[in-house]
Amino acid sequence: MLAIWQTKKLGEVLKLEYGKPLLKSHRKNGGLYPVYGANGIKCFSDKFYCYRQSIIVGRKGSAGEINLTEEKFWPLDVTYFVTFDEKKYDLMFLYNLLDTLKLTKLAKGVKPGINRNDVYGIDVKIPPLPEQRRIVKILDEVFENTAKAKANAEKNLQNAKELFESYLWGVFTDQGKGWEEKTLNEVADVEYGYTDKARSTGNYRYVRITDTDENGFLTQENKLYIKSFKEKNKFILNQGDLLMARVGASFGNVLFFESGEPAVFASYLIRIKFKEKIENKLYWYFSKSKLYWDQVIKLSSGSAQPQFNGGALKQIVFSYPKSLPTQKSIVAELDALSAETKKLEAIYKKKLADLEELKKSVLKKAFAGEL
């Protein structure tokens, strides 16, 4: 016999109760019970307000975020906690239902918040309690298998990255005959970029600190430009130029410039120009290694806004083979390994995306009565 689903307002199914203030003196790192803010556990306390497992819905701050609670907990006043008739509704069914509703879309105001009456007005389809529990059991099995598959894919993704990092380490530490070890000051000049106001159109692409992707290449999104100017030749970029970010979250990152359009670089970037016969791409690969980043972190200044200026950059110690053919051979090997690594990463990232879509699809079917 098919279960009969009823369409109800969410306010007929559950209530969102206001969380309660908790004195700072009662908040502890090692307390017995979790204290929930709008986006999850904020701290702990030896006090609890609720004694049954429930669902937290962010009211202010991370408005609309949902979290499943422990049995005993304290909901702060920036949250709602869910109450309902346990004889009619299953907790995990309601939790998964709320997950599909994406309540964050209901947030309003300068400091986004959610009005519970907006939540109450949502139409939902609800089956009888036995059917709710059957659906929850199926979802638990699917989510458990999905979680295992995601963990495996994430591990494989990490292994692919670590394989490349390990090879880089070997290249720059297991040096053979004919290798030099010098500071960057000895082998290169550094040049600061140009300061101007970026525009949507212009004669030159204006390469900024934010224009480097996670792989160290030039992004093709959100491009900005500047008009021609008198000293442009000092700042025009050539294929294969190296640009290092000197401030902000990406400080120390090195861009290997490749582009078919005329471009100049902005003042928060530093161009590295080698005076000796050194392949730019060899140094670029070096800039991805732990050897490089250990030096960057040690030499950087400023905790709130980290900086790695030209003076610090010149102190970087760089090891390289004097032979240009050897340099080219190493770059070719690294190019090949990098390409294979990127293929593996793409496979595992797609697997993770597919698993996330599977979860969404199963949830959608569950609350459409199709399981």
C-alpha positions in Angstrom: 0.0 0.0 0.0 1.4 3.4 -1.0 2.0 5.9 1.7 -0.2 9.0 1.4 1.8 12.3 1.4 0.1 15.4 2.7 1.0 19.0 1.6 1.4 21.2 4.7 2.9 24.5 5.7 6.2 24.0 7.4 4.8 25.9 10.4 2.3 23.1 10.9 5.1 20.6 11.1 7.7 22.3 13.3 8.4 25.3 15.4 11.5 27.5 15.5 12.2 28.5 19.1 14.5 31.4 19.9 17.9 30.5 21.3 19.0 31.9 24.6 21.8 34.2 25.7 24.6 32.6 27.6 27.0 34.6 29.8 30.6 34.6 28.6 31.6 33.3 32.1 29.7 30.1 31.4 31.4 29.5 28.0 34.4 27.1 28.2 36.7 25.3 25.8 36.4 22.1 27.8 32.8 22.2 29.0 30.5 19.3 29.0 27.9 20.5 26.5 28.1 22.1 23.1 27.0 25.7 22.7 25.6 26.4 19.2 26.0 29.6 17.2 24.5 30.3 13.8 27.0 28.1 11.9 27.6 25.3 14.3 29.4 24.6 17.6 30.9 27.9 19.0 32.2 26.7 22.3 31.2 24.5 25.3 29.6 25.0 28.7 28.8 23.0 31.8 25.2 24.3 31.4 22.6 23.1 28.9 19.3 24.5 27.9 17.8 21.7 25.7 17.8 18.1 26.7 16.7 16.5 23.4 18.6 16.2 20.1 17.3 18.9 17.7 18.2 21.0 14.7 19.8 24.4 14.9 18.8 27.0 12.3 21.0 30.1 12.0 18.8 33.2 12.8 21.5 35.9 12.5 25.0 35.8 11.0 25.1 32.6 9.1 21.3 32.8 8.6 19.7 29.7 7.4 22.6 27.4 8.1 21.4 24.1 9.7 23.1 21.9 12.2 22.2 18.7 13.9 22.8 18.9 17.7 23.9 16.7 20.5 21.3 15.5 22.9 22.0 18.2 25.5 23.1 21.6 24.2 22.7 25.3 24.5 21.3 27.3 21.5 22.6 30.9 21.5 20.3 33.8 20.8 21.5 34.1 17.2 19.8 30.8 16.5 16.5 29.0 16.4 16.2 25.4 17.6 13.5 23.1 16.2 10.7 21.5 18.2 8.1 19.2 16.8 5.6 16.4 17.7 7.8 13.2 17.9 4.7 11.0 17.5 4.2 12.4 14.0 7.6 13.3 12.7 11.1 11.9 12.6 14.1 14.1 13.5 16.4 13.0 10.7 13.5 13.2 8.2 13.0 16.9 9.2 16.8 17.6 9.1 17.1 16.2 5.6 14.0 18.1 4.5 15.4 21.4 5.8 18.6 20.7 4.0 16.8 20.5 0.7 15.0 23.8 1.3 18.1 26.0 1.3 16.9 28.4 4.0 19.9 30.7 3.5 18.0 32.1 0.5 15.5 33.6 3.0 18.1 35.8 4.7 17.3 39.5 4.5 18.7 42.8 5.6 22.1 44.6 5.9 23.1 42.1 8.6 21.3 39.1 7.0 18.7 37.4 9.2 15.8 35.0 8.8 12.3 35.6 10.0 10.7 32.4 11.1 7.4 33.3 9.6 9.0 33.2 6.2 10.1 29.6 7.0 6.7 28.7 8.3 5.1 29.7 5.0 7.0 27.1 2.9 4.9 24.3 1.5 6.2 20.8 2.1 5.1 17.3 1.4 5.1 14.9 4.4 4.4 11.2 4.5 3.3 9.2 7.6 5.9 8.5 10.3 6.7 4.9 9.2 7.4 6.1 5.7 9.6 8.9 7.0 11.6 6.4 8.9 11.9 4.1 5.8 13.2 7.1 3.8 15.7 8.0 6.5 17.0 4.5 6.5 17.6 4.6 2.8 19.2 8.0 3.0 21.5 6.9 5.8 22.7 4.0 3.6 23.2 6.2 0.6 25.0 8.9 2.6 27.3 6.4 4.3 28.4 4.9 1.0 28.8 8.4 -0.5 30.9 9.5 2.4 33.2 6.5 2.0 33.5 7.1 -1.7 34.2 10.8 -1.1 36.9 10.0 1.5 38.5 7.6 -1.0 38.4 10.2 -3.8 39.8 13.0 -1.5 42.6 10.7 -0.4 43.5 9.9 -4.0 43.4 13.6 -4.8 45.8 14.3 -1.9 48.0 11.5 -2.9 48.3 12.9 -6.5 49.3 16.3 -5.1 51.8 14.8 -2.7 53.4 12.7 -5.4 54.2 15.8 -7.4 55.4 17.7 -4.3 57.7 14.7 -3.4 59.2 14.7 -6.9 59.8 18.5 -6.7 61.6 18.0 -3.4 63.8 15.3 -4.9 64.7 17.5 -7.9 65.9 20.4 -5.8 67.5 18.4 -3.0 69.2 15.5 -4.8 71.6 17.6 -6.7 74.2 16.1 -8.9 77.4 17.6 -10.3 77.3 21.0 -11.9 74.7 22.5 -9.6 74.9 26.1 -8.2 73.4 27.4 -5.0 73.0 31.2 -5.0 70.7 33.9 -3.6 68.2 35.4 -6.0 70.1 38.7 -5.5 73.1 37.1 -7.2 71.3 35.8 -10.3 68.3 38.1 -10.9 67.0 41.6 -10.8 63.6 42.5 -9.4 61.1 45.0 -10.9 58.0 46.5 -9.3 54.9 46.9 -11.3 52.9 50.0 -12.5 50.2 51.8 -10.5 47.1 52.9 -12.4 43.3 52.7 -12.2 42.0 49.5 -13.9 39.2 49.8 -16.5 36.9 47.4 -18.4 38.5 48.4 -21.7 42.0 49.6 -22.7 45.2 49.0 -24.7 46.8 46.6 -22.2 45.6 43.9 -20.0 46.4 45.0 -16.4 47.7 41.9 -14.6 46.9 42.2 -10.9 47.7 40.2 -7.8 44.3 38.4 -8.1 44.9 37.2 -11.7 46.8 34.0 -10.8 44.9 30.7 -10.6 45.7 27.9 -8.2 48.2 26.4 -10.6 50.2 29.6 -11.1 48.9 30.5 -14.5 47.0 33.6 -15.7 43.3 33.6 -15.2 40.9 34.5 -18.0 38.1 35.7 -15.8 37.4 39.3 -14.6 40.0 40.8 -16.9 40.7 44.5 -16.5 42.7 46.9 -18.7 44.6 50.2 -18.7 45.2 52.8 -21.4 48.5 53.4 -23.1 51.0 55.4 -21.1 54.4 57.0 -21.6 56.6 54.4 -19.6 54.7 51.4 -20.8 57.8 49.6 -22.3 59.2 49.2 -18.7 56.1 47.2 -17.7 55.1 45.3 -20.8 55.1 41.5 -20.1 56.8 38.9 -22.3 55.9 35.3 -22.7 57.3 33.3 -19.8 57.8 36.2 -17.5 57.7 35.5 -13.7 55.6 37.6 -11.5 55.5 37.2 -7.7 52.7 38.5 -5.4 54.3 40.6 -2.7 51.3 41.2 -0.3 48.0 39.8 0.8 46.8 36.2 1.1 48.7 35.1 -2.1 52.0 36.6 -1.1 54.9 34.6 -2.4 52.9 33.0 -5.2 54.6 33.1 -8.6 52.8 33.5 -11.9 54.2 32.0 -15.1 52.9 34.5 -17.6 51.5 33.2 -20.9 49.1 35.2 -22.9 48.4 36.3 -26.5 47.3 39.9 -25.6 49.4 42.9 -24.7 49.7 43.2 -20.9 51.5 45.1 -18.2 51.8 44.2 -14.5 50.4 46.0 -11.4 52.4 47.4 -8.5 51.6 44.6 -6.0 53.5 42.2 -8.3 57.3 41.9 -8.7 58.9 40.7 -12.0 61.9 38.4 -11.6 64.4 38.8 -14.4 67.4 36.5 -14.4 70.8 37.9 -15.2 72.3 34.4 -15.7 71.2 31.6 -18.0 68.4 30.2 -16.0 65.1 28.8 -17.3 62.2 30.9 -15.9 60.0 27.8 -15.7 62.6 26.0 -13.6 62.4 28.7 -11.0 58.6 28.7 -11.3 58.6 25.0 -10.4 61.0 25.7 -7.6 58.4 28.3 -6.3 56.0 25.4 -5.8 58.3 23.4 -3.6 58.5 23.2 0.2 62.1 24.4 0.0 60.9 27.7 -1.4 57.9 28.1 0.9 60.0 27.4 4.0 62.1 30.4 3.0 59.2 32.6 2.1 57.5 32.1 5.5 60.7 32.8 7.3 61.5 35.9 5.4 58.0 37.4 5.2 56.8 40.3 7.4 53.5 41.5 8.7 50.9 39.1 10.4 47.7 41.0 9.5 48.8 41.7 6.0 51.8 39.5 5.1 54.4 41.1 2.8 57.2 39.6 0.8 58.9 42.5 -0.9 61.9 42.7 -3.2 64.4 42.9 -0.4 63.1 39.6 1.0 62.8 38.0 -2.4 66.5 38.7 -3.1 67.4 36.6 0.0 65.8 33.4 -1.4 68.4 30.7 -2.0 67.9 28.9 -5.3 69.7 25.7 -6.4 69.9 25.0 -10.2 72.1 23.1 -12.7 74.5 25.4 -14.6 73.9 23.5 -17.8 71.0 25.0 -19.7 70.2 21.7 -21.5 70.0 20.0 -18.1 67.6 22.8 -16.9 65.4 22.2 -20.0 65.4 18.5 -19.5 64.3 18.9 -15.9 61.5 21.3 -16.9 60.3 18.9 -19.6 60.1 16.1 -17.0 58.3 18.3 -14.6 55.9 19.4 -17.4 55.1 15.8 -18.2 54.5 14.8 -14.5 52.5 18.0 -13.9 50.2 17.2 -16.8 49.7 13.6 -15.6 49.0 15.0 -12.1 46.5 17.4 -13.4 44.7 14.6 -15.2 44.4 12.6 -12.0 43.3 15.7 -10.1 40.6 16.4 -12.7 39.3 12.8 -12.4 39.1 12.9 -8.6 37.5 16.3 -8.6 34.9 15.2 -11.0 34.3 12.1 -8.9 33.7 14.4 -5.8 31.4 16.6 -7.8 29.5 13.6 -9.1 29.1 12.3 -5.6 27.7 15.6 -4.4 25.2 15.6 -7.3 24.2 12.1 -6.4 23.4 13.2 -2.8 21.3 16.1 -4.1 19.5 13.8 -6.6 18.7 11.2 -3.9 17.4 13.9 -1.5 15.3 15.4 -4.3 13.7 12.0 -5.0 13.2 11.3 -1.3 11.1 14.4 -0.8 9.2 13.9 -4.0 8.1 10.5 -2.8 10.1 8.6 -5.4 12.3 6.4 -3.2 
